[in-house]
Amino acid sequence: RDITMIVDKNLESANILEQLNLFGEKLVEKLQLLAAFEGEPVPIDKKSLSFRITYRSANETLEDNKINAIHKKLSDKLITEFNATLPE
């Protein structure tokens, strides 16, 4: 699953990846930065960061509703933690 956020230009993507790891969600297998973008239509003091989160379980088949809930929880935490917004 991917998530794109608009954050302050000075924020390092490594800080966001580190925070995602600290959330300790056991079904998150891999985190990676997909893209960073600055320029129109993103405000001049902001940048857009896109991340890919890979979910996996060795014990169960993952259902969409379960992953959607976890993904939303992670997204909400990132938005709060980094004062981020979602692109329009």
Secondary structure, 3 states (H helix, E strand, C coil): CEEEEEEECCCCHHHHHHHHHHCCCCCEEEEEEEEEECCCCCCCCEEEEEEEEEECCCCCCCCHHHHHHHHHHHHHHHHHHCCCECCC
